Amino acid sequence: MSKGPGLFADIGKKAKDLLTKDYNSDQKFSVSTYSDARVALTSTAVKKGGLLTGDVAALYKHKNTTFDVKVDTESNMSATLTFTDLLPSTKTVALIKLPDYNSGKLEFQYFHDHATFTTAIALNQSPAIDVAATIGTPAIAFGAEAGYDTTSGSFTKYTAGISVTKPDSYASIILGDKGDSIRASYVHHLDLLKKSAAVGEITRRFSSNENTFTVGGSFAVDHLTVVKAKLNNHGKLGALVQHEVIPKSVLTISRTPSNGGEQMKAILTPYQVPTRPPTPYYDTFPPTLMSSAPICQASLPTHRKPHIQIPNKSPSSYEPPFHLRSMASSPMLSLTRVISSKSQLCKLLLPAPAPSPPPASLYNRT
């Protein structure tokens, strides 16, 4: 194989893998093992709502041939056969799916030191044809792809992209969805082994005027454990943990709540001020206190004179602090007085006055 710019599908793939690979919006449990006979086995169980599904995948490599087969609990099977260097600097991929055999595909890839070319054709009576090409070097690459439907005689997609690769970073820009969206991503590796990385991606959709910004990354806790997380501006959070239980056997636990946006929105909802103060001294407050007029209060020891500070806030932006400390919990304060003026409403906390003696008439009764 040549050391050229790579395939068009590789543009933006590093950022996409960090933000999507191994994540799942449902409860997912998977275990991967790799034997000395060059056979990789992956078992996956997914719980979606009340439905539990699973699949088993096997990957076998022999010289320049790779055979990948997957069978799930719904009796679907897919097999991928890959031949490397069947012709010089080429790769041939055949995909077959059962029972939906019309979804099969045959793909041919050609690699050159300064360019790559890919063509794929569907294995059915009205095949769709995909063509992609990339030019450049391993450091910088330009590419484009297009899809053509032979039945309707129209293009189903056309996309263009550019990527820049450095030893410790990677950046890409992709114009897709027939020019309706643009996606820019950046990946920065945090260590020499490239096991820990940070990623940022922003997507703009012109038809809906919608922007999506996502940040995430992966962190190698040790040589056996990797933690990944991501968060976008809609409040959707995802996280996963991968741990090598035994040599060449990896356990993955992933969780991405599908309603994360609603949960985040509920957390960020501002606190609503109650319409009635939750204190036993409600009767001491005039009705004007329930408005949003400025309030001032003082809390001083009994040996100091009370001092009033009026907040410099407009009535429309200031909300009175209705949650008062219990008088029984503070020995300094036991009396609350409310003073109302023409311009402001102030709350003044004063030291408790000495109790007045009972009237003498109570003792002079005969």
C-alpha positions as CSV (number, residue, x, y, z in Angstrom):
1,M,0.0,0.0,0.0
2,S,1.1,3.6,-0.7
3,K,1.6,6.3,1.9
4,G,-0.7,8.8,0.1
5,P,-3.4,11.1,1.4
6,G,-5.8,8.3,2.4
7,L,-9.4,7.7,1.4
8,F,-12.1,10.4,1.4
9,A,-13.9,8.5,4.1
10,D,-10.9,9.2,6.4
11,I,-11.4,12.9,6.3
12,G,-12.9,13.9,9.7
13,K,-12.9,10.2,10.8
14,K,-10.7,10.8,13.9
15,A,-13.1,13.4,15.3
16,K,-16.1,11.3,14.4
17,D,-14.7,8.2,16.1
18,L,-14.0,10.1,19.3
19,L,-17.5,11.5,19.4
20,T,-19.5,8.5,18.2
21,K,-17.6,5.2,18.3
22,D,-18.8,2.9,21.0
23,Y,-21.4,5.4,22.3
24,N,-25.0,4.2,22.5
25,S,-28.2,6.0,23.5
26,D,-29.5,2.7,25.0
27,Q,-28.1,0.4,27.7
28,K,-25.3,-1.4,25.9
29,F,-22.9,-4.1,27.1
30,S,-20.2,-5.6,24.9
31,V,-17.2,-7.8,25.4
32,S,-14.4,-8.2,22.8
33,T,-11.7,-10.9,22.7
34,Y,-8.8,-11.7,20.4
35,S,-7.2,-15.1,20.1
36,D,-3.8,-16.1,19.0
37,A,-5.3,-17.6,15.9
38,R,-6.1,-14.1,14.6
39,V,-9.8,-14.4,15.4
40,A,-11.5,-11.5,17.0
41,L,-14.9,-12.1,18.7
42,T,-17.3,-9.4,19.9
43,S,-20.5,-10.0,21.8
44,T,-23.0,-7.1,22.3
45,A,-26.2,-6.8,24.2
46,V,-28.5,-3.8,23.9
47,K,-31.6,-3.0,25.9
48,K,-33.9,-0.5,24.2
49,G,-37.0,0.2,26.2
50,G,-38.3,-3.2,27.2
51,L,-36.7,-5.0,24.2
52,L,-33.3,-6.8,24.6
53,T,-31.3,-7.5,21.4
54,G,-27.8,-8.9,20.9
55,D,-25.3,-9.9,18.2
56,V,-22.1,-11.8,17.8
57,A,-19.4,-10.7,15.4
58,A,-16.3,-12.6,14.3
59,L,-13.3,-11.2,12.4
60,Y,-10.6,-13.5,10.9
61,K,-7.4,-12.4,9.1
62,H,-5.3,-14.6,6.9
63,K,-2.4,-13.0,4.9
64,N,-4.1,-10.4,2.6
65,T,-7.6,-11.6,3.2
66,T,-10.1,-10.5,6.0
67,F,-13.4,-12.1,6.7
68,D,-15.9,-10.4,9.0
69,V,-19.3,-11.9,9.8
70,K,-22.1,-10.7,12.2
71,V,-25.3,-12.5,13.3
72,D,-27.9,-10.8,15.5
73,T,-30.9,-12.1,17.5
74,E,-33.3,-11.0,14.7
75,S,-31.8,-13.6,12.3
76,N,-30.0,-11.0,10.3
77,M,-26.5,-11.8,9.0
78,S,-23.9,-9.7,7.3
79,A,-20.6,-10.8,5.8
80,T,-17.7,-8.7,4.6
81,L,-14.8,-10.1,2.6
82,T,-11.8,-7.9,2.0
83,F,-8.9,-8.6,-0.4
84,T,-5.8,-6.5,-0.1
85,D,-3.4,-6.2,-3.0
86,L,-5.4,-8.5,-5.2
87,L,-4.1,-6.1,-7.8
88,P,-1.1,-3.9,-6.9
89,S,-2.1,-0.9,-4.7
90,T,-5.7,-2.0,-4.6
91,K,-8.3,-3.2,-2.1
92,T,-11.5,-5.0,-2.9
93,V,-14.4,-5.2,-0.5
94,A,-17.6,-7.3,-0.9
95,L,-20.5,-6.9,1.4
96,I,-23.4,-9.3,1.6
97,K,-26.5,-9.1,3.9
98,L,-29.1,-11.7,4.4
99,P,-32.1,-12.0,4.2
100,D,-32.0,-8.5,2.5
101,Y,-29.6,-9.5,-0.2
102,N,-30.4,-6.4,-2.3
103,S,-28.4,-4.3,0.2
104,G,-25.1,-5.9,-0.8
105,K,-22.3,-3.8,-2.2
106,L,-19.0,-4.2,-4.1
107,E,-16.3,-1.6,-3.5
108,F,-13.0,-1.1,-5.2
109,Q,-10.2,1.1,-3.8
110,Y,-7.0,2.3,-5.5
111,F,-4.1,3.9,-3.7
112,H,-1.4,6.2,-5.1
113,D,1.4,8.2,-3.5
114,H,-0.5,11.5,-4.2
115,A,-4.1,10.3,-4.8
116,T,-6.7,7.7,-3.9
117,F,-9.8,6.6,-5.8
118,T,-12.9,4.7,-4.6
119,T,-15.9,3.4,-6.5
120,A,-18.8,1.3,-5.0
121,I,-21.8,-0.3,-6.7
122,A,-24.9,-1.8,-5.1
123,L,-25.6,-5.4,-5.9
124,N,-29.2,-5.1,-7.1
125,Q,-31.2,-4.6,-10.3
126,S,-31.1,-0.8,-10.1
127,P,-27.7,-0.2,-8.6
128,A,-26.6,3.1,-7.0
129,I,-23.0,4.1,-7.8
130,D,-20.7,6.0,-5.4
131,V,-17.5,7.6,-6.5
132,A,-14.9,9.4,-4.3
133,A,-11.4,10.8,-5.0
134,T,-8.7,12.4,-2.8
135,I,-5.5,14.2,-3.8
136,G,-2.7,15.5,-1.6
137,T,-0.1,14.2,0.9
138,P,-0.4,12.6,4.3
139,A,-0.1,16.1,5.8
140,I,-2.9,17.8,3.7
141,A,-5.6,16.3,1.5
142,F,-8.5,17.5,-0.6
143,G,-11.3,15.2,-1.6
144,A,-14.8,14.9,-2.9
145,E,-17.5,12.2,-3.4
146,A,-20.8,11.8,-5.3
147,G,-23.6,9.3,-5.4
148,Y,-25.7,8.6,-8.5
149,D,-29.0,6.7,-8.7
150,T,-29.3,4.9,-11.9
151,T,-33.1,4.5,-11.5
152,S,-34.0,8.2,-11.2
153,G,-30.9,9.4,-13.1
154,S,-30.1,12.0,-10.4
155,F,-27.3,12.6,-7.9
156,T,-28.2,11.4,-4.4
157,K,-25.3,13.2,-2.7
158,Y,-22.2,15.2,-3.3
159,T,-19.6,16.2,-0.6
160,A,-16.3,17.9,-0.5
161,G,-13.7,18.1,2.3
162,I,-10.2,19.1,3.4
163,S,-8.0,17.7,6.2
164,V,-4.7,18.8,7.8
165,T,-2.7,16.4,9.8
166,K,0.2,17.2,12.2
167,P,2.1,15.0,14.7
168,D,-0.1,16.1,17.6
169,S,-3.2,17.4,16.0
170,Y,-5.7,16.9,13.2
171,A,-8.3,19.3,11.6
172,S,-10.9,18.9,8.9
173,I,-13.7,20.8,7.2
174,I,-16.5,18.9,5.3
175,L,-19.2,20.5,3.1
176,G,-22.0,17.9,2.9
177,D,-25.7,17.2,2.4
178,K,-25.5,18.7,-1.1
179,G,-24.1,21.9,0.2
180,D,-26.7,22.3,3.0
181,S,-24.3,21.6,5.9
182,I,-20.7,22.3,6.9
183,R,-18.8,20.5,9.7
184,A,-15.5,21.6,11.1
185,S,-13.6,19.5,13.7
186,Y,-10.3,19.6,15.6
187,V,-8.5,16.8,17.5
188,H,-5.5,17.4,19.8
189,H,-3.6,14.5,21.2
190,L,-2.5,14.9,24.9
191,D,0.2,12.3,25.0
192,L,2.9,10.8,22.8
193,L,1.1,7.4,22.5
194,K,-2.1,9.2,21.3
195,K,-4.3,7.4,23.8
196,S,-5.7,10.6,25.4
197,A,-7.2,13.3,23.2
198,A,-9.5,16.3,23.2
199,V,-11.9,17.0,20.3
200,G,-14.2,19.8,19.3
201,E,-16.7,19.9,16.4
202,I,-19.2,22.5,15.1
203,T,-21.9,21.8,12.6
204,R,-23.9,24.4,10.7
205,R,-27.1,23.5,8.8
206,F,-28.0,26.3,6.4
207,S,-31.6,25.3,5.6
208,S,-32.7,25.2,9.3
209,N,-30.2,27.9,10.5
210,E,-29.2,25.4,13.2
211,N,-25.8,25.2,14.9
212,T,-24.5,22.2,16.9
213,F,-21.3,22.4,19.0
214,T,-19.9,19.3,20.6
215,V,-16.8,18.8,22.8
216,G,-15.4,15.6,24.1
217,G,-12.4,13.5,24.5
218,S,-10.8,10.3,25.7
219,F,-8.5,9.8,28.7
220,A,-6.3,6.8,29.4
221,V,-6.7,6.2,33.2
222,D,-4.0,3.5,32.9
223,H,-2.8,1.0,30.3
224,L,-6.0,-1.1,30.8
225,T,-8.8,1.5,31.2
226,V,-10.0,4.3,28.9
227,V,-12.8,6.8,29.7
228,K,-14.6,8.8,27.0
229,A,-17.2,11.6,27.3
230,K,-18.9,14.1,25.1
231,L,-21.4,17.0,25.5
232,N,-23.1,19.3,23.0
233,N,-24.9,22.6,23.2
234,H,-28.3,20.9,23.4
235,G,-27.3,19.3,26.7
236,K,-26.9,15.8,25.4
237,L,-24.2,14.0,27.5
238,G,-22.6,10.7,26.7
239,A,-20.0,8.7,28.5
240,L,-18.4,5.2,28.3
241,V,-15.7,3.2,30.0
242,Q,-13.5,0.5,28.3
243,H,-11.5,-1.9,30.4
244,E,-9.2,-4.7,29.4
245,V,-10.4,-7.4,31.7
246,I,-7.9,-10.0,30.5
247,P,-5.2,-9.6,27.8
248,K,-6.9,-8.9,24.4
249,S,-10.4,-8.9,26.0
250,V,-12.0,-5.5,26.4
251,L,-15.2,-4.7,28.4
252,T,-17.2,-1.6,27.2
253,I,-20.0,0.1,29.2
254,S,-21.7,2.9,27.4
255,R,-24.6,5.2,28.3
256,T,-26.0,8.2,26.3
257,P,-29.4,9.3,27.6
258,S,-31.7,9.9,24.6
259,N,-33.6,12.6,26.6
260,G,-30.6,14.3,28.0
261,G,-31.7,17.6,26.6
262,E,-34.9,17.6,28.6
263,Q,-33.1,16.5,31.7
264,M,-30.5,19.3,31.3
265,K,-33.2,21.8,30.6
266,A,-35.0,20.8,33.8
267,I,-31.8,21.3,35.8
268,L,-31.2,24.7,34.3
269,T,-34.7,26.0,34.9
270,P,-34.5,29.1,37.2
271,Y,-36.0,28.9,40.7
272,Q,-39.5,30.3,40.8
273,V,-40.0,32.7,43.7
274,P,-43.0,31.6,45.8
275,T,-46.0,33.8,45.9
276,R,-46.1,33.5,49.7
277,P,-43.1,33.6,52.0
278,P,-42.7,30.2,53.8
279,T,-42.4,31.7,57.3
280,P,-44.7,31.8,60.3
281,Y,-44.5,35.6,60.2
282,Y,-46.5,36.2,57.1
283,D,-49.0,38.4,58.9
284,T,-46.2,40.9,59.7
285,F,-45.6,41.7,56.0
286,P,-47.8,44.2,54.2
287,P,-49.1,43.2,50.8
288,T,-46.7,45.7,49.1
289,L,-43.8,43.4,50.1
290,M,-45.0,40.8,47.6
291,S,-44.0,43.2,44.7
292,S,-40.6,43.3,43.2
293,A,-39.6,46.6,44.9
294,P,-36.1,46.9,46.3
295,I,-35.6,45.5,49.8
296,C,-32.9,46.3,52.3
297,Q,-32.1,44.5,55.5
298,A,-29.7,44.7,58.3
299,S,-28.4,41.9,60.6
300,L,-26.2,43.3,63.4
301,P,-25.3,42.3,66.9
302,T,-27.3,43.9,69.7
303,H,-24.4,46.0,70.8
304,R,-24.2,47.8,67.4
305,K,-26.5,50.3,65.9
306,P,-28.6,49.1,63.0
307,H,-27.4,50.1,59.6
308,I,-29.5,50.1,56.4
309,Q,-28.1,49.3,52.9
310,I,-30.4,49.8,50.0
311,P,-29.5,47.6,46.9
312,N,-28.8,49.5,43.8
313,K,-31.2,47.5,41.6
314,S,-34.2,48.4,39.6
315,P,-37.6,47.0,40.7
316,S,-37.9,45.0,37.5
317,S,-34.6,43.0,38.0
318,Y,-34.6,42.5,41.8
319,E,-36.5,39.8,43.6
320,P,-36.9,40.0,47.4
321,P,-35.2,37.3,49.5
322,F,-38.3,35.7,51.1
323,H,-36.4,32.9,52.8
324,L,-35.7,34.4,56.2
325,R,-33.8,32.8,59.0
326,S,-35.8,31.5,61.9
327,M,-35.9,34.0,64.7
328,A,-35.4,31.1,67.2
329,S,-32.1,30.2,65.5
330,S,-30.6,33.7,66.0
331,P,-30.2,35.1,69.4
332,M,-29.3,38.5,68.0
333,L,-32.6,39.1,66.2
334,S,-36.2,38.6,67.4
335,L,-38.1,41.4,65.9
336,T,-38.9,42.3,62.3
337,R,-40.2,45.7,61.3
338,V,-41.2,46.8,57.9
339,I,-40.8,50.4,56.8
340,S,-42.5,51.7,53.7
341,S,-41.6,55.0,52.0
342,K,-42.5,56.7,48.7
343,S,-39.5,55.4,46.8
344,Q,-38.5,52.1,48.3
345,L,-39.6,49.3,50.5
346,C,-37.0,48.4,53.1
347,K,-36.9,45.6,55.6
348,L,-35.0,46.5,58.8
349,L,-33.9,43.9,61.4
350,L,-33.5,45.5,64.8
351,P,-32.3,44.1,68.2
352,A,-35.1,42.8,70.3
353,P,-36.4,45.4,72.8
354,A,-36.7,44.6,76.4
355,P,-40.2,43.2,77.3
356,S,-42.5,45.7,78.9
357,P,-43.7,44.9,82.5
358,P,-47.4,43.9,82.9
359,P,-49.8,46.7,83.8
360,A,-50.2,47.4,87.5
361,S,-53.9,46.8,87.3
362,L,-53.3,43.1,87.0
363,Y,-51.9,43.1,90.6
364,N,-54.5,45.5,92.1
365,R,-57.6,43.3,91.5
366,T,-59.6,42.6,94.6
